[in-house]
Amino acid sequence: MENETNKQPIKLVNITSPALNSKLGRYFIGKTKVLNFGGGYYAWGGIVNPSNSGVNLYIDLFTITNFTTQNFISEIWLNAHPPKNAVISYDVTPTNQAILTPPKPKAVMKYSGYSTEPMTKGVNIFDRIVTQNSTLVSDSHNGSIIIGPGGSFSILLRSPGFEYITGTIVFTWWEETNE
């Protein structure tokens, strides 16, 4: 397509939005159960994209809630392996509740508390301090973090001392066929 003013080509770009993906039934939200950690134990929550999913995950938001009077550290990881004691979260739903047969995500949300395993493999891209009795809300990533088949987006929670802590993690993401 040419610009009539200076005859320079204009590049067309497709922009994907959370609202559009929600309308299409491809936008999901999920949460962990209450996670317990501290005293030398970690908690973990993440979204795992199975190697045969056929989709890319576009991470939008995450929240981490601290129900205690002690600050803790959250480590954000890409493509780390989940702990062996991780279980599947069934508290996952499409955000578009108007679709009569709700779509199911290809990704699997998992979590674990009281884990002795630190993260293995993967890359720790940043850390956040979650203050006492609060919820940390991430900036919207607007899909700028893309997880392909076989990858994961994870949050490891750790106590700075030996205090026992409780918290939860919520993720929002959308899925698109990877071509």
HUWO-V553614 format. One record per residue. N is the residue number from 1. RES is the residue in one letter. PSI is psi in radians with two decimals (* if undefined). Layout:
# HUWO-V553614
n = (N:N)
res = (RES:RES)
psi = (PSI:PSI)
This chain:
# HUWO-V553614
n = (1:2:3:4:5:6:7:8:9:10:11:12:13:14:15:16:17:18:19:20:21:22:23:24:25:26:27:28:29:30:31:32:33:34:35:36:37:38:39:40:41:42:43:44:45:46:47:48:49:50:51:52:53:54:55:56:57:58:59:60:61:62:63:64:65:66:67:68:69:70:71:72:73:74:75:76:77:78:79:80:81:82:83:84:85:86:87:88:89:90:91:92:93:94:95:96:97:98:99:100:101:102:103:104:105:106:107:108:109:110:111:112:113:114:115:116:117:118:119:120:121:122:123:124:125:126:127:128:129:130:131:132:133:134:135:136:137:138:139:140:141:142:143:144:145:146:147:148:149:150:151:152:153:154:155:156:157:158:159:160:161:162:163:164:165:166:167:168:169:170:171:172:173:174:175:176:177:178:179)
res = (M:E:N:E:T:N:K:Q:P:I:K:L:V:N:I:T:S:P:A:L:N:S:K:L:G:R:Y:F:I:G:K:T:K:V:L:N:F:G:G:G:Y:Y:A:W:G:G:I:V:N:P:S:N:S:G:V:N:L:Y:I:D:L:F:T:I:T:N:F:T:T:Q:N:F:I:S:E:I:W:L:N:A:H:P:P:K:N:A:V:I:S:Y:D:V:T:P:T:N:Q:A:I:L:T:P:P:K:P:K:A:V:M:K:Y:S:G:Y:S:T:E:P:M:T:K:G:V:N:I:F:D:R:I:V:T:Q:N:S:T:L:V:S:D:S:H:N:G:S:I:I:I:G:P:G:G:S:F:S:I:L:L:R:S:P:G:F:E:Y:I:T:G:T:I:V:F:T:W:W:E:E:T:N:E)
psi = (2.33:2.55:2.15:-0.46:-0.91:0.20:0.32:2.44:2.50:2.21:2.22:2.36:2.33:2.24:2.24:2.39:2.66:-0.68:-0.75:-0.78:-0.55:-0.79:-0.66:-0.10:0.35:0.10:2.26:2.71:2.43:2.74:2.77:2.90:3.14:2.26:2.29:2.38:3.08:3.07:0.55:-0.01:2.69:2.92:2.73:2.49:2.50:2.94:2.15:2.23:1.85:2.57:-0.40:0.33:-0.58:0.18:2.75:2.50:2.36:1.89:2.30:-1.26:2.77:2.64:2.61:2.13:2.35:2.00:0.14:3.11:0.36:2.28:2.71:2.98:2.40:2.26:2.23:2.20:2.53:2.32:0.54:2.74:2.35:2.70:2.72:-0.48:0.23:2.49:2.79:2.39:2.26:0.12:1.01:2.38:2.69:2.60:-0.38:1.73:0.06:-0.17:2.20:-0.73:1.70:2.32:2.69:2.44:2.64:-0.54:2.75:2.19:2.31:2.85:2.86:2.58:2.94:0.87:2.42:-0.06:2.12:3.05:2.50:2.64:-2.90:-3.07:2.23:1.82:-0.49:2.87:2.72:2.56:2.25:1.98:2.82:2.51:0.91:2.99:2.16:2.17:2.14:2.75:2.64:2.23:-0.18:0.62:0.19:-0.29:2.00:2.19:2.02:3.04:2.38:-0.06:-3.13:2.77:2.11:2.67:2.14:2.25:2.30:2.50:2.45:-0.20:-2.53:0.15:2.57:2.39:2.61:2.52:3.08:2.83:2.41:2.43:2.55:2.45:2.87:2.84:2.40:2.51:2.30:2.17:*)
